[in-house]
Amino acid sequence: MGEAASGGGTDVLAVDTPVVVRTRYLGSWTGGFVVAEVLDDGYRLRRLSDGAEVPQGFGFSAVRADPDAV
C-alpha cells in the first residue's frame, strides 16, 4: 500500500498507508486509520469507517504503520 520515505532521520509514511495511532488517554494503539496528509510535524489521518478526516494532527511518534495491514 503506502511506502515510507526517509527524511530528516525519520521514516515518513506515505499518504494512504494504513496506520495505528497511540491513544492519548491509555497509551494503547488503535487501528482503523490511513494517512491523509503528511504535515511538517506529523500526519493528518482519515478514518476507514466513514472516510472522514480527523481534525487534529498527530505527531510522528504517535503513528505507526499498521502491522496487520496486508
CHARMM-style PDB file with segment names, atoms N, HN, CA, C and O in Angstrom:
ATOM      1  N   MET     1       0.842  -1.177   0.000  1.00  0.00      PROA
ATOM      2  CA  MET     1       0.000   0.000   0.000  1.00  0.00      PROA
ATOM      3  C   MET     1       0.880   1.231   0.000  1.00  0.00      PROA
ATOM      4  O   MET     1       1.439   1.573  -1.042  1.00  0.00      PROA
ATOM      5  N   GLY     2       1.029   1.922   1.144  1.00  0.00      PROA
ATOM      6  HN  GLY     2       0.576   1.644   1.990  1.00  0.00      PROA
ATOM      7  CA  GLY     2       1.884   3.093   1.186  1.00  0.00      PROA
ATOM      8  C   GLY     2       3.331   2.715   1.388  1.00  0.00      PROA
ATOM      9  O   GLY     2       3.632   1.621   1.864  1.00  0.00      PROA
ATOM     10  N   GLU     3       4.214   3.599   1.035  1.00  0.00      PROA
ATOM     11  HN  GLU     3       3.970   4.488   0.648  1.00  0.00      PROA
ATOM     12  CA  GLU     3       5.635   3.361   1.205  1.00  0.00      PROA
ATOM     13  C   GLU     3       6.212   4.423   2.113  1.00  0.00      PROA
ATOM     14  O   GLU     3       5.711   5.546   2.175  1.00  0.00      PROA
ATOM     15  N   ALA     4       7.265   4.061   2.814  1.00  0.00      PROA
ATOM     16  HN  ALA     4       7.671   3.149   2.763  1.00  0.00      PROA
ATOM     17  CA  ALA     4       7.929   5.010   3.694  1.00  0.00      PROA
ATOM     18  C   ALA     4       9.002   5.740   2.914  1.00  0.00      PROA
ATOM     19  O   ALA     4       9.695   5.142   2.091  1.00  0.00      PROA
ATOM     20  N   ALA     5       9.140   7.006   3.165  1.00  0.00      PROA
ATOM     21  HN  ALA     5       8.578   7.492   3.834  1.00  0.00      PROA
ATOM     22  CA  ALA     5      10.210   7.810   2.587  1.00  0.00      PROA
ATOM     23  C   ALA     5      11.064   8.311   3.734  1.00  0.00      PROA
ATOM     24  O   ALA     5      10.545   8.623   4.805  1.00  0.00      PROA
ATOM     25  N   SER     6      12.351   8.389   3.523  1.00  0.00      PROA
ATOM     26  HN  SER     6      12.772   8.135   2.652  1.00  0.00      PROA
ATOM     27  CA  SER     6      13.231   8.835   4.589  1.00  0.00      PROA
ATOM     28  C   SER     6      13.458  10.330   4.459  1.00  0.00      PROA
ATOM     29  O   SER     6      13.694  10.847   3.367  1.00  0.00      PROA
ATOM     30  N   GLY     7      13.383  11.013   5.593  1.00  0.00      PROA
ATOM     31  HN  GLY     7      13.191  10.593   6.480  1.00  0.00      PROA
ATOM     32  CA  GLY     7      13.618  12.441   5.570  1.00  0.00      PROA
ATOM     33  C   GLY     7      13.933  12.937   6.958  1.00  0.00      PROA
ATOM     34  O   GLY     7      13.141  12.743   7.880  1.00  0.00      PROA
ATOM     35  N   GLY     8      15.068  13.571   7.126  1.00  0.00      PROA
ATOM     36  HN  GLY     8      15.712  13.730   6.377  1.00  0.00      PROA
ATOM     37  CA  GLY     8      15.436  14.128   8.419  1.00  0.00      PROA
ATOM     38  C   GLY     8      15.613  13.088   9.508  1.00  0.00      PROA
ATOM     39  O   GLY     8      15.383  13.376  10.683  1.00  0.00      PROA
ATOM     40  N   GLY     9      16.026  11.860   9.127  1.00  0.00      PROA
ATOM     41  HN  GLY     9      16.212  11.626   8.173  1.00  0.00      PROA
ATOM     42  CA  GLY     9      16.244  10.826  10.118  1.00  0.00      PROA
ATOM     43  C   GLY     9      14.972  10.111  10.539  1.00  0.00      PROA
ATOM     44  O   GLY     9      15.027   9.210  11.376  1.00  0.00      PROA
ATOM     45  N   THR    10      13.842  10.484   9.988  1.00  0.00      PROA
ATOM     46  HN  THR    10      13.797  11.217   9.308  1.00  0.00      PROA
ATOM     47  CA  THR    10      12.569   9.858  10.325  1.00  0.00      PROA
ATOM     48  C   THR    10      11.981   9.239   9.074  1.00  0.00      PROA
ATOM     49  O   THR    10      11.942   9.879   8.023  1.00  0.00      PROA
ATOM     50  N   ASP    11      11.517   7.983   9.176  1.00  0.00      PROA
ATOM     51  HN  ASP    11      11.550   7.463  10.029  1.00  0.00      PROA
ATOM     52  CA  ASP    11      10.800   7.389   8.055  1.00  0.00      PROA
ATOM     53  C   ASP    11       9.404   7.982   8.040  1.00  0.00      PROA
ATOM     54  O   ASP    11       8.665   7.882   9.019  1.00  0.00      PROA
ATOM     55  N   VAL    12       9.052   8.595   6.932  1.00  0.00      PROA
ATOM     56  HN  VAL    12       9.653   8.677   6.137  1.00  0.00      PROA
ATOM     57  CA  VAL    12       7.754   9.247   6.796  1.00  0.00      PROA
ATOM     58  C   VAL    12       6.839   8.316   6.020  1.00  0.00      PROA
ATOM     59  O   VAL    12       7.203   7.834   4.947  1.00  0.00      PROA
ATOM     60  N   LEU    13       5.659   8.062   6.555  1.00  0.00      PROA
ATOM     61  HN  LEU    13       5.364   8.454   7.427  1.00  0.00      PROA
ATOM     62  CA  LEU    13       4.696   7.189   5.904  1.00  0.00      PROA
ATOM     63  C   LEU    13       3.987   7.930   4.775  1.00  0.00      PROA
ATOM     64  O   LEU    13       3.678   9.116   4.888  1.00  0.00      PROA
ATOM     65  N   ALA    14       3.739   7.215   3.697  1.00  0.00      PROA
ATOM     66  HN  ALA    14       3.990   6.252   3.605  1.00  0.00      PROA
ATOM     67  CA  ALA    14       3.089   7.810   2.531  1.00  0.00      PROA
ATOM     68  C   ALA    14       1.580   7.937   2.746  1.00  0.00      PROA
ATOM     69  O   ALA    14       0.991   7.224   3.559  1.00  0.00      PROA
ATOM     70  N   VAL    15       0.981   8.844   2.012  1.00  0.00      PROA
ATOM     71  HN  VAL    15       1.459   9.423   1.352  1.00  0.00      PROA
ATOM     72  CA  VAL    15      -0.476   9.003   2.002  1.00  0.00      PROA
ATOM     73  C   VAL    15      -1.104   7.657   1.633  1.00  0.00      PROA
ATOM     74  O   VAL    15      -0.595   6.942   0.770  1.00  0.00      PROA
ATOM     75  N   ASP    16      -2.205   7.323   2.290  1.00  0.00      PROA
ATOM     76  HN  ASP    16      -2.619   7.904   2.992  1.00  0.00      PROA
ATOM     77  CA  ASP    16      -2.978   6.089   2.116  1.00  0.00      PROA
ATOM     78  C   ASP    16      -2.365   4.869   2.807  1.00  0.00      PROA
ATOM     79  O   ASP    16      -2.872   3.759   2.647  1.00  0.00      PROA
ATOM     80  N   THR    17      -1.286   5.054   3.571  1.00  0.00      PROA
ATOM     81  HN  THR    17      -0.874   5.956   3.702  1.00  0.00      PROA
ATOM     82  CA  THR    17      -0.733   3.948   4.347  1.00  0.00      PROA
ATOM     83  C   THR    17      -1.657   3.647   5.521  1.00  0.00      PROA
ATOM     84  O   THR    17      -1.996   4.560   6.275  1.00  0.00      PROA
ATOM     85  N   PRO    18      -2.082   2.378   5.703  1.00  0.00      PROA
ATOM     86  CA  PRO    18      -2.866   2.022   6.891  1.00  0.00      PROA
ATOM     87  C   PRO    18      -1.993   2.171   8.138  1.00  0.00      PROA
ATOM     88  O   PRO    18      -0.839   1.744   8.148  1.00  0.00      PROA
ATOM     89  N   VAL    19      -2.546   2.774   9.183  1.00  0.00      PROA
ATOM     90  HN  VAL    19      -3.484   3.121   9.176  1.00  0.00      PROA
ATOM     91  CA  VAL    19      -1.762   3.050  10.386  1.00  0.00      PROA
ATOM     92  C   VAL    19      -2.536   2.705  11.654  1.00  0.00      PROA
ATOM     93  O   VAL    19      -3.758   2.557  11.649  1.00  0.00      PROA
ATOM     94  N   VAL    20      -1.768   2.581  12.749  1.00  0.00      PROA
ATOM     95  HN  VAL    20      -0.775   2.701  12.753  1.00  0.00      PROA
ATOM     96  CA  VAL    20      -2.323   2.523  14.094  1.00  0.00      PROA
ATOM     97  C   VAL    20      -1.888   3.793  14.803  1.00  0.00      PROA
ATOM     98  O   VAL    20      -0.835   4.355  14.501  1.00  0.00      PROA
ATOM     99  N   VAL    21      -2.709   4.242  15.752  1.00  0.00      PROA
ATOM    100  HN  VAL    21      -3.564   3.786  15.997  1.00  0.00      PROA
ATOM    101  CA  VAL    21      -2.481   5.512  16.436  1.00  0.00      PROA
ATOM    102  C   VAL    21      -2.434   5.275  17.937  1.00  0.00      PROA
ATOM    103  O   VAL    21      -3.245   4.523  18.478  1.00  0.00      PROA
ATOM    104  N   ARG    22      -1.476   5.921  18.614  1.00  0.00      PROA
ATOM    105  HN  ARG    22      -0.817   6.532  18.174  1.00  0.00      PROA
ATOM    106  CA  ARG    22      -1.406   5.817  20.069  1.00  0.00      PROA
ATOM    107  C   ARG    22      -2.510   6.681  20.667  1.00  0.00      PROA
ATOM    108  O   ARG    22      -2.616   7.870  20.368  1.00  0.00      PROA
ATOM    109  N   THR    23      -3.333   6.062  21.519  1.00  0.00      PROA
ATOM    110  HN  THR    23      -3.246   5.096  21.762  1.00  0.00      PROA
ATOM    111  CA  THR    23      -4.406   6.813  22.161  1.00  0.00      PROA
ATOM    112  C   THR    23      -3.817   7.733  23.224  1.00  0.00      PROA
ATOM    113  O   THR    23      -2.854   7.374  23.902  1.00  0.00      PROA
ATOM    114  N   ARG    24      -4.389   8.896  23.360  1.00  0.00      PROA
ATOM    115  HN  ARG    24      -5.170   9.188  22.808  1.00  0.00      PROA
ATOM    116  CA  ARG    24      -3.848   9.896  24.291  1.00  0.00      PROA
ATOM    117  C   ARG    24      -4.181   9.575  25.739  1.00  0.00      PROA
ATOM    118  O   ARG    24      -3.486  10.038  26.644  1.00  0.00      PROA
ATOM    119  N   TYR    25      -5.223   8.798  25.978  1.00  0.00      PROA
ATOM    120  HN  TYR    25      -5.788   8.422  25.243  1.00  0.00      PROA
ATOM    121  CA  TYR    25      -5.653   8.531  27.351  1.00  0.00      PROA
ATOM    122  C   TYR    25      -5.011   7.276  27.920  1.00  0.00      PROA
ATOM    123  O   TYR    25      -4.531   7.289  29.053  1.00  0.00      PROA
ATOM    124  N   LEU    26      -4.996   6.196  27.155  1.00  0.00      PROA
ATOM    125  HN  LEU    26      -5.386   6.185  26.235  1.00  0.00      PROA
ATOM    126  CA  LEU    26      -4.487   4.929  27.670  1.00  0.00      PROA
ATOM    127  C   LEU    26      -3.086   4.592  27.182  1.00  0.00      PROA
ATOM    128  O   LEU    26      -2.412   3.752  27.779  1.00  0.00      PROA
ATOM    129  N   GLY    27      -2.642   5.225  26.121  1.00  0.00      PROA
ATOM    130  HN  GLY    27      -3.190   5.908  25.637  1.00  0.00      PROA
ATOM    131  CA  GLY    27      -1.325   4.932  25.576  1.00  0.00      PROA
ATOM    132  C   GLY    27      -1.286   3.646  24.775  1.00  0.00      PROA
ATOM    133  O   GLY    27      -0.208   3.191  24.393  1.00  0.00      PROA
ATOM    134  N   SER    28      -2.449   3.045  24.511  1.00  0.00      PROA
ATOM    135  HN  SER    28      -3.325   3.415  24.821  1.00  0.00      PROA
ATOM    136  CA  SER    28      -2.513   1.835  23.691  1.00  0.00      PROA
ATOM    137  C   SER    28      -2.604   2.238  22.216  1.00  0.00      PROA
ATOM    138  O   SER    28      -2.766   3.415  21.894  1.00  0.00      PROA
ATOM    139  N   TRP    29      -2.498   1.255  21.336  1.00  0.00      PROA
ATOM    140  HN  TRP    29      -2.367   0.299  21.598  1.00  0.00      PROA
ATOM    141  CA  TRP    29      -2.543   1.522  19.898  1.00  0.00      PROA
ATOM    142  C   TRP    29      -3.872   1.057  19.330  1.00  0.00      PROA
ATOM    143  O   TRP    29      -4.356  -0.020  19.679  1.00  0.00      PROA
ATOM    144  N   THR    30      -4.466   1.860  18.457  1.00  0.00      PROA
ATOM    145  HN  THR    30      -4.073   2.735  18.173  1.00  0.00      PROA
ATOM    146  CA  THR    30      -5.737   1.510  17.838  1.00  0.00      PROA
ATOM    147  C   THR    30      -5.643   1.723  16.325  1.00  0.00      PROA
ATOM    148  O   THR    30      -5.011   2.672  15.860  1.00  0.00      PROA
ATOM    149  N   GLY    31      -6.274   0.836  15.574  1.00  0.00      PROA
ATOM    150  HN  GLY    31      -6.787   0.065  15.952  1.00  0.00      PROA
ATOM    151  CA  GLY    31      -6.222   0.893  14.118  1.00  0.00      PROA
ATOM    152  C   GLY    31      -7.461   1.528  13.519  1.00  0.00      PROA
ATOM    153  O   GLY    31      -8.281   2.126  14.216  1.00  0.00      PROA
ATOM    154  N   GLY    32      -7.575   1.380  12.201  1.00  0.00      PROA
ATOM    155  HN  GLY    32      -6.909   0.894  11.635  1.00  0.00      PROA
ATOM    156  CA  GLY    32      -8.743   1.908  11.507  1.00  0.00      PROA
ATOM    157  C   GLY    32      -8.521   3.259  10.865  1.00  0.00      PROA
ATOM    158  O   GLY    32      -9.476   3.993  10.613  1.00  0.00      PROA
ATOM    159  N   PHE    33      -7.265   3.598  10.597  1.00  0.00      PROA
ATOM    160  HN  PHE    33      -6.489   3.002  10.802  1.00  0.00      PROA
ATOM    161  CA  PHE    33      -6.928   4.897  10.018  1.00  0.00      PROA
ATOM    162  C   PHE    33      -5.947   4.722   8.865  1.00  0.00      PROA
ATOM    163  O   PHE    33      -5.248   3.712   8.780  1.00  0.00      PROA
ATOM    164  N   VAL    34      -5.904   5.708   7.982  1.00  0.00      PROA
ATOM    165  HN  VAL    34      -6.472   6.528   8.050  1.00  0.00      PROA
ATOM    166  CA  VAL    34      -4.875   5.817   6.952  1.00  0.00      PROA
ATOM    167  C   VAL    34      -4.333   7.239   6.968  1.00  0.00      PROA
ATOM    168  O   VAL    34      -5.003   8.165   7.424  1.00  0.00      PROA
ATOM    169  N   VAL    35      -3.136   7.400   6.474  1.00  0.00      PROA
ATOM    170  HN  VAL    35      -2.592   6.648   6.103  1.00  0.00      PROA
ATOM    171  CA  VAL    35      -2.539   8.730   6.361  1.00  0.00      PROA
ATOM    172  C   VAL    35      -3.276   9.500   5.268  1.00  0.00      PROA
ATOM    173  O   VAL    35      -3.356   9.045   4.127  1.00  0.00      PROA
ATOM    174  N   ALA    36      -3.809  10.659   5.620  1.00  0.00      PROA
ATOM    175  HN  ALA    36      -3.744  11.028   6.547  1.00  0.00      PROA
ATOM    176  CA  ALA    36      -4.492  11.520   4.651  1.00  0.00      PROA
ATOM    177  C   ALA    36      -3.547  12.590   4.115  1.00  0.00      PROA
ATOM    178  O   ALA    36      -3.635  12.988   2.953  1.00  0.00      PROA
ATOM    179  N   GLU    37      -2.631  13.052   4.989  1.00  0.00      PROA
ATOM    180  HN  GLU    37      -2.560  12.728   5.932  1.00  0.00      PROA
ATOM    181  CA  GLU    37      -1.712  14.129   4.604  1.00  0.00      PROA
ATOM    182  C   GLU    37      -0.494  14.071   5.516  1.00  0.00      PROA
ATOM    183  O   GLU    37      -0.613  13.801   6.711  1.00  0.00      PROA
ATOM    184  N   VAL    38       0.674  14.327   4.944  1.00  0.00      PROA
ATOM    185  HN  VAL    38       0.771  14.546   3.974  1.00  0.00      PROA
ATOM    186  CA  VAL    38       1.897  14.436   5.729  1.00  0.00      PROA
ATOM    187  C   VAL    38       2.114  15.911   6.036  1.00  0.00      PROA
ATOM    188  O   VAL    38       2.185  16.744   5.132  1.00  0.00      PROA
ATOM    189  N   LEU    39       2.220  16.224   7.337  1.00  0.00      PROA
ATOM    190  HN  LEU    39       2.163  15.548   8.071  1.00  0.00      PROA
ATOM    191  CA  LEU    39       2.441  17.595   7.799  1.00  0.00      PROA
ATOM    192  C   LEU    39       3.902  17.782   8.170  1.00  0.00      PROA
ATOM    193  O   LEU    39       4.662  16.814   8.185  1.00  0.00      PROA
ATOM    194  N   ASP    40       4.304  18.995   8.465  1.00  0.00      PROA
ATOM    195  HN  ASP    40       3.687  19.782   8.453  1.00  0.00      PROA
ATOM    196  CA  ASP    40       5.686  19.262   8.882  1.00  0.00      PROA
ATOM    197  C   ASP    40       6.057  18.528  10.161  1.00  0.00      PROA
ATOM    198  O   ASP    40       7.203  18.115  10.340  1.00  0.00      PROA
ATOM    199  N   ASP    41       5.071  18.369  11.059  1.00  0.00      PROA
ATOM    200  HN  ASP    41       4.141  18.705  10.914  1.00  0.00      PROA
ATOM    201  CA  ASP    41       5.366  17.777  12.363  1.00  0.00      PROA
ATOM    202  C   ASP    41       4.590  16.495  12.634  1.00  0.00      PROA
ATOM    203  O   ASP    41       4.512  16.060  13.783  1.00  0.00      PROA
ATOM    204  N   GLY    42       4.016  15.878  11.603  1.00  0.00      PROA
ATOM    205  HN  GLY    42       4.079  16.231  10.670  1.00  0.00      PROA
ATOM    206  CA  GLY    42       3.273  14.644  11.802  1.00  0.00      PROA
ATOM    207  C   GLY    42       2.326  14.356  10.654  1.00  0.00      PROA
ATOM    208  O   GLY    42       2.660  14.560   9.487  1.00  0.00      PROA
ATOM    209  N   TYR    43       1.137  13.878  11.001  1.00  0.00      PROA
ATOM    210  HN  TYR    43       0.865  13.712  11.949  1.00  0.00      PROA
ATOM    211  CA  TYR    43       0.180  13.437   9.994  1.00  0.00      PROA
ATOM    212  C   TYR    43      -1.221  13.946  10.288  1.00  0.00      PROA
ATOM    213  O   TYR    43      -1.577  14.208  11.437  1.00  0.00      PROA
ATOM    214  N   ARG    44      -2.001  14.080   9.237  1.00  0.00      PROA
ATOM    215  HN  ARG    44      -1.711  13.867   8.304  1.00  0.00      PROA
ATOM    216  CA  ARG    44      -3.441  14.204   9.346  1.00  0.00      PROA
ATOM    217  C   ARG    44      -3.961  12.849   8.885  1.00  0.00      PROA
ATOM    218  O   ARG    44      -3.490  12.307   7.884  1.00  0.00      PROA
ATOM    219  N   LEU    45      -4.938  12.297   9.618  1.00  0.00      PROA
ATOM    220  HN  LEU    45      -5.320  12.737  10.430  1.00  0.00      PROA
ATOM    221  CA  LEU    45      -5.423  10.950   9.352  1.00  0.00      PROA
ATOM    222  C   LEU    45      -6.864  10.954   8.878  1.00  0.00      PROA
ATOM    223  O   LEU    45      -7.614  11.904   9.104  1.00  0.00      PROA
ATOM    224  N   ARG    46      -7.231   9.861   8.212  1.00  0.00      PROA
ATOM    225  HN  ARG    46      -6.621   9.089   8.028  1.00  0.00      PROA
ATOM    226  CA  ARG    46      -8.606   9.650   7.751  1.00  0.00      PROA
ATOM    227  C   ARG    46      -9.095   8.329   8.348  1.00  0.00      PROA
ATOM    228  O   ARG    46      -8.378   7.328   8.318  1.00  0.00      PROA
ATOM    229  N   ARG    47     -10.303   8.327   8.884  1.00  0.00      PROA
ATOM    230  HN  ARG    47     -10.885   9.140   8.909  1.00  0.00      PROA
ATOM    231  CA  ARG    47     -10.900   7.104   9.427  1.00  0.00      PROA
ATOM    232  C   ARG    47     -11.364   6.208   8.288  1.00  0.00      PROA
ATOM    233  O   ARG    47     -11.977   6.676   7.328  1.00  0.00      PROA
ATOM    234  N   LEU    48     -11.068   4.922   8.401  1.00  0.00      PROA
ATOM    235  HN  LEU    48     -10.570   4.542   9.181  1.00  0.00      PROA
ATOM    236  CA  LEU    48     -11.535   3.976   7.396  1.00  0.00      PROA
ATOM    237  C   LEU    48     -13.038   3.745   7.495  1.00  0.00      PROA
ATOM    238  O   LEU    48     -13.690   3.466   6.489  1.00  0.00      PROA
ATOM    239  N   SER    49     -13.593   3.859   8.699  1.00  0.00      PROA
ATOM    240  HN  SER    49     -13.064   4.086   9.516  1.00  0.00      PROA
ATOM    241  CA  SER    49     -15.008   3.548   8.914  1.00  0.00      PROA
ATOM    242  C   SER    49     -15.948   4.437   8.111  1.00  0.00      PROA
ATOM    243  O   SER    49     -16.961   3.964   7.597  1.00  0.00      PROA
ATOM    244  N   ASP    50     -15.620   5.723   8.000  1.00  0.00      PROA
ATOM    245  HN  ASP    50     -14.797   6.108   8.418  1.00  0.00      PROA
ATOM    246  CA  ASP    50     -16.517   6.643   7.293  1.00  0.00      PROA
ATOM    247  C   ASP    50     -15.803   7.569   6.306  1.00  0.00      PROA
ATOM    248  O   ASP    50     -16.440   8.393   5.650  1.00  0.00      PROA
ATOM    249  N   GLY    51     -14.477   7.431   6.206  1.00  0.00      PROA
ATOM    250  HN  GLY    51     -13.959   6.762   6.739  1.00  0.00      PROA
ATOM    251  CA  GLY    51     -13.724   8.247   5.253  1.00  0.00      PROA
ATOM    252  C   GLY    51     -13.495   9.678   5.690  1.00  0.00      PROA
ATOM    253  O   GLY    51     -12.953  10.476   4.925  1.00  0.00      PROA
ATOM    254  N   ALA    52     -13.902  10.024   6.918  1.00  0.00      PROA
ATOM    255  HN  ALA    52     -14.342   9.376   7.539  1.00  0.00      PROA
ATOM    256  CA  ALA    52     -13.753  11.401   7.402  1.00  0.00      PROA
ATOM    257  C   ALA    52     -12.327  11.650   7.900  1.00  0.00      PROA
ATOM    258  O   ALA    52     -11.708  10.779   8.511  1.00  0.00      PROA
ATOM    259  N   GLU    53     -11.820  12.850   7.626  1.00  0.00      PROA
ATOM    260  HN  GLU    53     -12.322  13.557   7.129  1.00  0.00      PROA
ATOM    261  CA  GLU    53     -10.517  13.244   8.152  1.00  0.00      PROA
ATOM    262  C   GLU    53     -10.657  13.635   9.615  1.00  0.00      PROA
ATOM    263  O   GLU    53     -11.601  14.323  10.001  1.00  0.00      PROA
ATOM    264  N   VAL    54      -9.708  13.187  10.416  1.00  0.00      PROA
ATOM    265  HN  VAL    54      -8.941  12.627  10.102  1.00  0.00      PROA
ATOM    266  CA  VAL    54      -9.674  13.553  11.832  1.00  0.00      PROA
ATOM    267  C   VAL    54      -9.162  14.985  11.899  1.00  0.00      PROA
ATOM    268  O   VAL    54      -8.127  15.283  11.302  1.00  0.00      PROA
ATOM    269  N   PRO    55      -9.849  15.885  12.606  1.00  0.00      PROA
ATOM    270  CA  PRO    55      -9.498  17.306  12.564  1.00  0.00      PROA
ATOM    271  C   PRO    55      -8.123  17.652  13.126  1.00  0.00      PROA
ATOM    272  O   PRO    55      -7.460  18.543  12.595  1.00  0.00      PROA
ATOM    273  N   GLN    56      -7.678  16.983  14.173  1.00  0.00      PROA
ATOM    274  HN  GLN    56      -8.217  16.259  14.604  1.00  0.00      PROA
ATOM    275  CA  GLN    56      -6.376  17.326  14.737  1.00  0.00      PROA
ATOM    276  C   GLN    56      -5.274  16.487  14.082  1.00  0.00      PROA
ATOM    277  O   GLN    56      -5.511  15.380  13.600  1.00  0.00      PROA
ATOM    278  N   GLY    57      -4.080  17.045  14.081  1.00  0.00      PROA
ATOM    279  HN  GLY    57      -3.887  17.945  14.472  1.00  0.00      PROA
ATOM    280  CA  GLY    57      -2.929  16.329  13.575  1.00  0.00      PROA
ATOM    281  C   GLY    57      -2.344  15.414  14.643  1.00  0.00      PROA
ATOM    282  O   GLY    57      -2.621  15.582  15.830  1.00  0.00      PROA
ATOM    283  N   PHE    58      -1.540  14.452  14.223  1.00  0.00      PROA
ATOM    284  HN  PHE    58      -1.315  14.316  13.258  1.00  0.00      PROA
ATOM    285  CA  PHE    58      -0.869  13.519  15.121  1.00  0.00      PROA
ATOM    286  C   PHE    58       0.619  13.579  14.848  1.00  0.00      PROA
ATOM    287  O   PHE    58       1.043  13.538  13.693  1.00  0.00      PROA
ATOM    288  N   GLY    59       1.419  13.677  15.905  1.00  0.00      PROA
ATOM    289  HN  GLY    59       1.075  13.710  16.843  1.00  0.00      PROA
ATOM    290  CA  GLY    59       2.868  13.700  15.765  1.00  0.00      PROA
ATOM    291  C   GLY    59       3.405  12.395  15.209  1.00  0.00      PROA
ATOM    292  O   GLY    59       2.751  11.356  15.296  1.00  0.00      PROA
ATOM    293  N   PHE    60       4.599  12.452  14.636  1.00  0.00      PROA
ATOM    294  HN  PHE    60       5.131  13.296  14.565  1.00  0.00      PROA
ATOM    295  CA  PHE    60       5.214  11.266  14.046  1.00  0.00      PROA
ATOM    296  C   PHE    60       5.290  10.107  15.034  1.00  0.00      PROA
ATOM    297  O   PHE    60       5.082   8.957  14.649  1.00  0.00      PROA
ATOM    298  N   SER    61       5.585  10.392  16.295  1.00  0.00      PROA
ATOM    299  HN  SER    61       5.754  11.327  16.607  1.00  0.00      PROA
ATOM    300  CA  SER    61       5.757   9.321  17.277  1.00  0.00      PROA
ATOM    301  C   SER    61       4.436   8.674  17.700  1.00  0.00      PROA
ATOM    302  O   SER    61       4.448   7.623  18.340  1.00  0.00      PROA
ATOM    303  N   ALA    62       3.312   9.276  17.358  1.00  0.00      PROA
ATOM    304  HN  ALA    62       3.302  10.130  16.838  1.00  0.00      PROA
ATOM    305  CA  ALA    62       2.001   8.744  17.738  1.00  0.00      PROA
ATOM    306  C   ALA    62       1.364   7.899  16.640  1.00  0.00      PROA
ATOM    307  O   ALA    62       0.244   7.416  16.804  1.00  0.00      PROA
ATOM    308  N   VAL    63       2.065   7.717  15.521  1.00  0.00      PROA
ATOM    309  HN  VAL    63       2.975   8.110  15.387  1.00  0.00      PROA
ATOM    310  CA  VAL    63       1.510   6.988  14.383  1.00  0.00      PROA
ATOM    311  C   VAL    63       2.535   5.976  13.895  1.00  0.00      PROA
ATOM    312  O   VAL    63       3.717   6.283  13.744  1.00  0.00      PROA
ATOM    313  N   ARG    64       2.049   4.752  13.649  1.00  0.00      PROA
ATOM    314  HN  ARG    64       1.088   4.502  13.772  1.00  0.00      PROA
ATOM    315  CA  ARG    64       2.898   3.681  13.103  1.00  0.00      PROA
ATOM    316  C   ARG    64       2.150   2.987  11.993  1.00  0.00      PROA
ATOM    317  O   ARG    64       0.920   2.964  11.979  1.00  0.00      PROA
ATOM    318  N   ALA    65       2.901   2.416  11.055  1.00  0.00      PROA
ATOM    319  HN  ALA    65       3.901   2.435  11.067  1.00  0.00      PROA
ATOM    320  CA  ALA    65       2.275   1.596  10.029  1.00  0.00      PROA
ATOM    321  C   ALA    65       1.543   0.440  10.704  1.00  0.00      PROA
ATOM    322  O   ALA    65       2.047  -0.129  11.672  1.00  0.00      PROA
ATOM    323  N   ASP    66       0.382   0.094  10.211  1.00  0.00      PROA
ATOM    324  HN  ASP    66      -0.027   0.556   9.424  1.00  0.00      PROA
ATOM    325  CA  ASP    66      -0.417  -0.984  10.789  1.00  0.00      PROA
ATOM    326  C   ASP    66       0.251  -2.318  10.479  1.00  0.00      PROA
ATOM    327  O   ASP    66       0.350  -2.702   9.314  1.00  0.00      PROA
ATOM    328  N   PRO    67       0.710  -3.033  11.511  1.00  0.00      PROA
ATOM    329  CA  PRO    67       1.405  -4.300  11.259  1.00  0.00      PROA
ATOM    330  C   PRO    67       0.474  -5.386  10.731  1.00  0.00      PROA
ATOM    331  O   PRO    67       0.946  -6.386  10.191  1.00  0.00      PROA
ATOM    332  N   ASP    68      -0.831  -5.212  10.876  1.00  0.00      PROA
ATOM    333  HN  ASP    68      -1.214  -4.399  11.316  1.00  0.00      PROA
ATOM    334  CA  ASP    68      -1.792  -6.207  10.417  1.00  0.00      PROA
ATOM    335  C   ASP    68      -2.317  -5.933   9.021  1.00  0.00      PROA
ATOM    336  O   ASP    68      -3.055  -6.753   8.474  1.00  0.00      PROA
ATOM    337  N   ALA    69      -1.954  -4.795   8.427  1.00  0.00      PROA
ATOM    338  HN  ALA    69      -1.354  -4.130   8.872  1.00  0.00      PROA
ATOM    339  CA  ALA    69      -2.427  -4.451   7.085  1.00  0.00      PROA
ATOM    340  C   ALA    69      -1.728  -5.333   6.059  1.00  0.00      PROA
ATOM    341  O   ALA    69      -0.531  -5.601   6.156  1.00  0.00      PROA
ATOM    342  N   VAL    70      -2.484  -5.766   5.098  1.00  0.00      PROA
ATOM    343  HN  VAL    70      -3.457  -5.548   5.019  1.00  0.00      PROA
ATOM    344  CA  VAL    70      -1.927  -6.635   4.061  1.00  0.00      PROA
ATOM    345  C   VAL    70      -1.730  -5.868   2.788  1.00  0.00      PROA
ATOM    346  OT1 VAL    70      -1.269  -6.428   1.794  1.00  0.00      PROA
TER     347      VAL     70
END
